[in-house]
Amino acid sequence: MEKGVYTFRARTYECGPDGFVSMPSVCNWLQEAASIHAEQLGFSKTDFDAAGENISWVLTRLVVKMDAFPKWEDEVQVVTFPRGGRKIVAWRDFEIFASDGSRLGAASSEWMIIDLATRKIVAVPEHVFSCLDPSVEPVLGADPFTPRLKFPEGEGVGEPLRFRAQRSHIDLNGHVNNVHYIEWMLESLERPCRLLEVVFRSETMAGDEILVCSAQAGGAAYHRVSSPDGRDHAIGKTS
């Protein structure tokens, strides 16, 4: 299996007021790299559609660790590869490199496949795992995800921010794209984060109202995206 290697150039609209690329923009690059590589390997949404399968990938977990962020007009390379999984989940890793070859950051992700008609999880096709290279080392270790990532309840939880999902937030799968959850979570932060971990738990559709709560605990910020009735859409942690 050949790793996917893709070049991105930082655009003005991907940068914050400090001139550096934002964390959501980095996550967009990761998503794009994953989609292109999956198509090259023969298991993208386009391939599923061509086979008459009404299924698609959805991101369920993401960890991003950045040592440094590129600036406007910097050129970076995103390297990505699938690294394993089990019956209903598949894992994909990423590394981000500057033009001089130095590593800017790394990320690990977990994906599932849903039936787009029923919105239920289905098994990952076997040929997804047939392309794995067992000699490739995971970039953030074999188990990069926090077990049972939870939002701390009680004191220290601030007033929730309120948003409404727009039609412009909807992606190819018919629901709010994962990066918009990250944008909502980071809205409460006063400074950029270098570590991001998110667990995506349920879908959000156009017109849905959502609440975003934040809290500090153990030197990190925690974020909860939920519906007004208390159903969690995503839980995040940043530092």
C-alpha positions as CSV (number, residue, x, y, z in Angstrom):
1,M,0.0,0.0,0.0
2,E,1.3,3.4,-0.9
3,K,0.6,6.2,1.5
4,G,-1.4,9.2,0.2
5,V,0.7,12.4,-0.1
6,Y,-1.1,15.6,-0.8
7,T,0.0,19.2,-1.0
8,F,-2.0,22.1,0.4
9,R,-1.2,25.8,0.3
10,A,-2.5,27.9,3.1
11,R,-5.2,30.4,1.9
12,T,-6.2,33.7,3.5
13,Y,-9.6,32.3,4.5
14,E,-7.9,29.4,6.3
15,C,-6.0,31.6,8.6
16,G,-6.8,33.5,11.8
17,P,-6.0,37.2,12.6
18,D,-2.5,36.1,13.6
19,G,-1.8,34.9,10.1
20,F,-1.5,31.2,11.1
21,V,-3.7,28.4,9.8
22,S,-6.6,27.6,12.2
23,M,-7.2,24.1,13.7
24,P,-10.5,23.7,11.8
25,S,-8.6,24.4,8.5
26,V,-6.1,21.7,9.4
27,C,-9.0,19.3,10.0
28,N,-10.4,20.2,6.6
29,W,-7.1,19.2,5.0
30,L,-7.1,15.9,6.9
31,Q,-10.7,15.2,5.7
32,E,-9.8,16.0,2.1
33,A,-6.7,13.9,2.2
34,A,-8.6,11.0,3.6
35,S,-11.3,11.3,1.0
36,I,-8.8,11.4,-1.9
37,H,-6.8,8.5,-0.6
38,A,-9.9,6.3,0.0
39,E,-10.8,6.9,-3.7
40,Q,-7.4,6.0,-4.9
41,L,-7.6,2.7,-2.8
42,G,-11.1,1.9,-4.2
43,F,-13.3,2.4,-1.1
44,S,-14.6,6.0,-1.3
45,K,-18.2,7.1,-1.3
46,T,-17.8,7.4,-5.1
47,D,-16.8,3.7,-5.3
48,F,-19.7,2.7,-3.0
49,D,-22.1,4.6,-5.3
50,A,-20.7,3.0,-8.4
51,A,-21.3,-0.5,-6.8
52,G,-24.9,0.4,-6.0
53,E,-24.3,0.6,-2.3
54,N,-26.0,3.5,-0.5
55,I,-23.3,3.8,2.2
56,S,-20.7,6.3,3.2
57,W,-17.9,6.9,5.7
58,V,-18.5,9.0,8.8
59,L,-15.9,10.3,11.2
60,T,-16.4,9.1,14.8
61,R,-13.1,10.0,16.6
62,L,-10.3,12.4,15.9
63,V,-7.1,13.4,17.7
64,V,-4.9,16.1,16.3
65,K,-1.6,17.2,17.9
66,M,0.2,20.2,16.3
67,D,3.7,21.2,17.2
68,A,3.4,24.3,15.0
69,F,0.9,25.8,12.5
70,P,1.8,26.9,9.0
71,K,1.2,30.5,8.0
72,W,-0.6,32.1,5.1
73,E,0.9,31.0,1.7
74,D,3.0,28.2,3.3
75,E,2.9,24.9,1.4
76,V,2.4,21.7,3.4
77,Q,2.2,18.0,2.7
78,V,-0.4,15.8,4.4
79,V,0.6,12.1,4.4
80,T,-2.2,9.6,5.3
81,F,-2.7,5.9,5.4
82,P,-5.2,3.4,6.8
83,R,-3.7,1.6,9.8
84,G,-6.2,-1.1,10.9
85,G,-9.6,-1.5,12.5
86,R,-12.2,-4.1,13.3
87,K,-15.6,-5.2,12.2
88,I,-17.4,-1.8,12.4
89,V,-14.5,0.7,12.7
90,A,-11.5,1.6,10.6
91,W,-8.5,3.8,11.7
92,R,-6.6,6.2,9.6
93,D,-3.5,8.2,10.5
94,F,-2.0,11.5,9.2
95,E,1.3,13.4,9.4
96,I,1.6,17.1,8.3
97,F,5.0,18.3,7.1
98,A,6.3,21.8,6.2
99,S,8.0,22.4,2.9
100,D,11.4,22.0,4.5
101,G,10.5,18.4,5.7
102,S,9.9,19.2,9.3
103,R,6.9,17.7,10.9
104,L,4.2,20.2,12.0
105,G,1.8,17.7,13.5
106,A,0.1,14.3,13.5
107,A,-3.4,13.0,13.8
108,S,-5.3,9.8,14.2
109,S,-8.9,9.1,13.3
110,E,-11.6,6.5,13.6
111,W,-14.3,6.0,11.0
112,M,-17.5,4.0,10.6
113,I,-19.8,3.3,7.7
114,I,-23.5,4.2,7.7
115,D,-26.4,3.2,5.5
116,L,-27.5,6.5,4.1
117,A,-31.2,5.4,4.0
118,T,-31.5,3.9,7.5
119,R,-28.7,6.0,9.1
120,K,-27.5,2.8,10.8
121,I,-24.0,1.6,11.2
122,V,-22.9,-1.3,8.9
123,A,-19.8,-3.5,8.8
124,V,-16.7,-2.1,7.1
125,P,-16.1,-4.0,3.8
126,E,-13.3,-6.5,4.0
127,H,-11.3,-5.1,1.1
128,V,-10.7,-2.0,3.3
129,F,-8.5,-4.0,5.5
130,S,-6.8,-6.0,2.7
131,C,-4.6,-3.0,1.7
132,L,-3.0,-2.6,5.1
133,D,0.7,-2.6,5.5
134,P,1.6,-4.1,8.9
135,S,5.0,-2.6,8.9
136,V,3.7,1.0,9.1
137,E,3.9,2.4,12.6
138,P,0.9,4.4,14.0
139,V,1.8,8.1,14.3
140,L,0.3,8.6,17.8
141,G,0.7,5.1,19.2
142,A,-1.5,2.1,19.0
143,D,-4.3,3.6,21.2
144,P,-4.3,7.3,20.7
145,F,-7.9,7.9,21.9
146,T,-9.0,8.8,25.4
147,P,-11.1,6.0,26.8
148,R,-14.7,7.1,27.4
149,L,-14.0,10.8,26.9
150,K,-16.6,12.7,29.1
151,F,-17.6,16.2,29.6
152,P,-17.1,17.3,33.3
153,E,-20.4,18.1,35.0
154,G,-21.0,20.5,37.9
155,E,-19.1,23.7,38.8
156,G,-17.0,25.5,36.2
157,V,-19.4,24.9,33.3
158,G,-20.0,28.2,31.5
159,E,-23.2,29.5,29.9
160,P,-23.8,27.6,26.7
161,L,-23.4,29.2,23.3
162,R,-26.3,28.7,21.0
163,F,-26.1,27.9,17.3
164,R,-28.5,26.7,14.6
165,A,-27.2,24.4,11.9
166,Q,-27.5,25.9,8.4
167,R,-28.0,24.3,5.0
168,S,-24.5,25.5,4.2
169,H,-23.2,23.2,7.0
170,I,-24.5,20.0,5.3
171,D,-22.1,17.7,3.5
172,L,-22.3,14.8,1.1
173,N,-23.8,12.5,3.8
174,G,-26.7,14.8,4.4
175,H,-25.7,16.0,7.9
176,V,-23.6,18.7,9.5
177,N,-19.9,18.1,8.5
178,N,-17.6,17.2,11.3
179,V,-15.4,20.4,11.0
180,H,-18.4,22.6,11.9
181,Y,-18.6,20.9,15.3
182,I,-15.0,21.7,15.8
183,E,-15.6,25.4,14.9
184,W,-18.4,25.6,17.4
185,M,-16.3,24.0,20.1
186,L,-13.4,26.4,19.6
187,E,-15.6,29.5,19.6
188,S,-15.2,29.8,23.4
189,L,-11.4,29.6,23.4
190,E,-9.4,32.8,23.7
191,R,-6.3,31.4,22.1
192,P,-5.5,28.7,19.5
193,C,-5.2,25.1,20.7
194,R,-2.5,22.7,19.7
195,L,-4.2,19.5,20.9
196,L,-7.7,18.6,19.9
197,E,-9.7,15.4,20.6
198,V,-13.3,14.9,19.5
199,V,-15.8,12.1,19.8
200,F,-18.7,12.4,17.4
201,R,-21.9,10.8,18.8
202,S,-24.9,11.7,16.8
203,E,-26.0,13.6,13.7
204,T,-27.1,17.2,13.4
205,M,-29.4,18.2,10.5
206,A,-30.1,21.6,8.9
207,G,-32.3,23.7,11.1
208,D,-31.4,21.9,14.3
209,E,-30.6,24.1,17.3
210,I,-27.5,23.1,19.2
211,L,-25.9,24.2,22.5
212,V,-22.1,24.3,23.1
213,C,-20.9,24.2,26.7
214,S,-17.3,24.5,27.8
215,A,-15.5,23.7,31.1
216,Q,-12.0,23.7,32.5
217,A,-10.6,20.6,34.2
218,G,-7.1,19.2,34.8
219,G,-5.4,21.8,32.7
220,A,-7.6,21.2,29.6
221,A,-10.8,22.7,28.2
222,Y,-13.7,20.4,27.6
223,H,-16.5,21.0,25.1
224,R,-20.0,19.5,24.7
225,V,-22.2,20.0,21.6
226,S,-25.7,18.9,22.4
227,S,-29.3,19.4,21.4
228,P,-31.6,21.4,23.8
229,D,-33.1,18.1,25.0
230,G,-29.7,16.9,26.2
231,R,-28.7,14.5,23.5
232,D,-24.9,14.7,22.8
233,H,-23.7,15.3,19.3
234,A,-20.0,15.6,20.1
235,I,-17.6,15.8,23.1
236,G,-14.2,17.5,22.7
237,K,-11.1,18.2,24.6
238,T,-8.5,20.9,23.8
239,S,-5.3,22.3,25.2
